């Protein structure tokens, strides 16, 4: 496996509330990055002091600048050393600055060419900060390739088996599914028609009620998914009963590992702390104890091989993940070709 990622793209670095008075360091697509709240807002720098290369994320924020924990050099949002406790700041004491944006309760980092970092290319996850909704967020570190995580999210038929205690449906044998595309955006839907509530929905409706459950995903480059789950009257897709949106943002760390950020945003039980806790427990079990072990077991079996070169069996329900992989591979190939041309010129 090669350390190959799409560089010119926005990746989720953290939830906004993960960064307060202290810096936070993470590796994004092979780049060690530290984020902190500076004098003028959020900043993202290379996570290594240029003096002795201690991670700056081990330091502290002092008066809006980042102080290295080793010898006290301080770095501003522009990446230059602005303070040396024993003299003038060395001219060469500077670190790389990464374009960074904060929106929808998310901090996004751009590891590619700063000149190409257009914030309008950030996918819309505004539902996460809608005051009329209740949102519960979480994070998992997964020792598996980020594309395996996207495969998992693009084919939600696995909920019948991996998450059977929460989402298995009696209507599964009658499953309806579809895949479509709008430019580089891939959509996928599955519908459990005319069945009883899944175990999770028994928290909010009687067991003898008949419903349709539809789950629709929207994949956007490089590895972000919005999932909309809708409960409607049987055979009446416009007869809305309840539903939720969720965010599944997968950021590659390096080969074979990724950051998995997730959030559940609902339009029912808003302000209900007990319901928040039930969602939090579902996230802990569903993602941490069910999805994560599956993905990590897959990665161990695949090793450093290319999944698609292993010629896996492709099912009709894999259509979304196959399209997403193809689109991502095309963008990476074009990006590498441009970089090669630039070097040759």
N, C-alpha and C positions, 0 to 999 in steps of 0.2 A: 504494500500500500504506500502511496506517495502522499507527502504533506502538501496537498493541493486543495486550495479553497478559492472561492470567489472573493477577491480582495475589494473590488470597488462595489461595495454594498454595505448597507446598514445592518449591524448585528446588535441584538440586545445584550447589554453589559450587566444591567442590574435593575431591580425595582427601585424607584426613586427613594422609597423609605429605607433602603438598605444603606444609604449614604447620608450621614448626618454630620457629626463633628469630626469623625475619623475618616481617613482614606480607605479605599477598598481596592484590592488588587485581584485581577483575574487574567487568564490567558484567553485571547480571542483570536481564533484562526491562526494560531501559532505566534501571536504577538502578546508579549507581557505588557499589560496596561494597568495603570492606576488611575482611579477617578477620585476627585475630592471637590468640595465646594469652596471655590475661591472667592475673591472679592467681587467678581463680576458674574458669578454663576458657576455652573458645573464645568470642570476641566478634566481632560484626559491626557495623560503623559505616559511616556515609556517608563515602565516600572523598574528602573535601575539607576541608582546614582552614578554619574560618570566618574566619580572619584574612585570608589572601591566596589561599585556595582552591587551594593546592598539594595534589596527591593525598597523603593520609596514608600510602598504601601505599609512598611513596618514603622514608618515615621508618624509624625503628628502634624496637624494643621495649626499654624501659628499666625494670627492676624491675616488669615486668608491666603497664606502661602504654605507650601509643603516643606517641612523640615525633615531632613534625613536623620535617622536614628543613630547613625554611626559617628559623624563628625560635625553635625549641625548645619551643613549647607542647606540653604533654603531656595526653593524653586517656585516661580510664579506660574500663572496660567499659560504664559507664552513659552514656557519650557526653559527659560534661562535662569541661571543662578542669580538671585537678587540679594543674597546676604551670605557673608562668610564671617563667622565669629572671630577669626584671627587675621582679618585683613580684607583687601578688596576681592570681590567675586572674580574667580579666574575666567578669562575670556572664553576658554574652551568648555566651560562647565555649562552644558546645555543638553537637553534631552528632546527626543522626538515628541511632537504634539499631534494628537489625533483629533480629527473633527468629532464633535460630540453634540448631541441634541437631547433635550429632555422634553418629552411630550407623552400624554396619555398615561402618566404615572410610570413611565419607562425611561431609562437612560440608554441611548443608542450610541454606538461607536462605529466609526468608519475606518477600517484598517488599510484602505487603498490610497490612491492618489488624492490628496486633499483638494485639489482643484476640481475634482469631479463630485465632491460630496454635496449633493443637492438634497436638502431636507424634505423636499416634496416627494422624494422616492421612498419615504418611510410609509409603510402600509398603515391603513386606518384601523386603529384599535381604540378609538375614542369612547366606545361603550364602557371601557374600564373605569372611566372617571365620570360617568353619567350620574349625577346626584340622585336620580330616581331609581337607581339600581343598587343592589348589595353585591359587593365584590370581595372575594377572598383569594389571596395570592399565595404562591409557594415556589419552591426551588428544589431541584434535585441534581446532584452531580452524578453523571452516568458514565461508566467505563464502557462505552460503546460508541461506534461511529454515528455522527449526527444524522446521516442519511437513513440509518436503520430506524432511528426515532421518527423521522418523517414518514417512512414506510408504514410504521405502526399507526401513526395518526391518520394516514391517508386511506387506510383500509380498516374501518371501524367494525367490520364483522368479527374482529377478535374479541369484542366486548362480551359476546355470548359465552366465551370460554375463559378468557383471562380474568374478566370481571363478572363472572356469573353471579356472585352473591349480591351484586349491586345492579347490574344492567341486563342480565339474561331475560329474554322475552319468549313467551309461548308462541309468539307469531314468527319466530325466526325462520321456520321452514317456508314461510310465504314471503320472505324478504324481497323487497324491490330495491333496485339500485341503478344509479346513473352517473356518468362522468361527462363533463363538458369543459370547454376552455375559452378564455377571453384573452387573447394575446399570450402573455407569459403567465397568466393567472389560471390555476387549475382548480376546478370545482368538482366535488364528489358528494353524492348523497346516498343514504340508505334509509329505508322506511320499513318499520315493523307495523304491518297493517292489522287493524281490528283485533287487538289483543288486550289482555289485562295489564294493569300498570306493572312496570318492572319493579324489583324490590326497592330501588331508591325512591321511586315516586309514591310508594306506599306511605311515605312520611306525610304526604299532602293530599292523598285522594283514596277513596275506598277500593278495596281489592276487587270488587265485582264490577267496577266500571270498565267499559270497553273504550279503547282509545287507539289512535294512530300515533306512533312516535317516529319523527323524522330527524335525522342528524345530517347536517350539511357542512362540509368543510371547504374553506377557501385557502389554498396554498399560494403564497407569494414568495418571490426570491428574497433571500437565499434559502430560508428554512423556517418560515413562520406560517402558522396555521390559525385561522379563526374558525371555531366550531359553533354552529348554531343548532340547538336541540329544541324542537317544537312539539308540543302535545296538542293534538286537535281531535275533533270528533271523528269517528270512523268514516272514511270516504268523503270527508268534507275538509279539505286542506285550508280553507279560509275560516273555518270555525275554530278559532284559536282558543285554547284553554289556558296554557301556561308555557313557559319555556325558559331557556337560559342561553347566554353566549359564553364561550370560554376562549381563552387565548393559550396557545401552545407555541412558545417561541424557543427554538432550539439553536444554540450557538455552539459551533465547534470549538473545542479547546485546542486539541491537536489530534493527530491520527489516533482513532480508537477511544476518544473521550469527548464528552460534550456537557454543556450546561443546559439544563432543561428547566425553563421558567413556565409556570402555568398559573392560570387565574380562572375563576368561576364567577360569572356575573349574572345575577338572576333578577327577574322582575316580580318575584313573589317573596313573601317573608322579609321584606325590606325593614331593617331595624330589629330583626329578630336574632338576638345573640345566640340562642340555642340552635337555630337553623345554621347560622354561621359556623358553629362548632361541628355540626353534622357534616357540612361541606368540607371543613378542614380535615375531619377524620377520614372522609372519603378520599380526599387528595393524598393524605398520608399513606393510606392502604393501597388505593388504586394505582397511584403512580410510584410510590416508594417501595411497596411490598409486592406489587403484581407486575406492572410494566417494566420497572427497572431490572428485576432479576431475569425476565425474559430477554430483554435487550442485551444484558451483559453475558448471558449464556450463549446467545447468538454470536456475539463478538468473539467469545473464546473459541467457538467452533470454526468461525470463518478465519480468525487470525488476521494475518496481514494480506490476505488475498482480496481481490476485487470481486464483490458479490456477483455482479452481472456476468463476469467471466467464468464463474462457477456454473453457469447455465441453470439457474433455479427454475423450478416449475412455476409458470405464470398462470394465475387464475383470473377469471374475468373481473373479480373484485380488486385486482391489483392495478387496474387501469390508471387510477389517479397517481399512485406512487411511480409507475413506469413513466408517465408523462413528466412528472416533476423531476425525476432523475435525468431524463433526456434534456429538458430545458436547462437545468443547472449545468449539465456537462457541456452543452452548447455555449453557454455564457462563459464558462471557465476557459474553454478552448479559444474563443474569440479574444478574451482578455489576454491569454498567453501569447496568441499570435501578434497582437498589437505590441506587447512588450518586447517580443523578439524583433519585430520590425523597427522599433524605436532604438534598440541596441545596435542593430545593423546600420541604421542611418547615422 
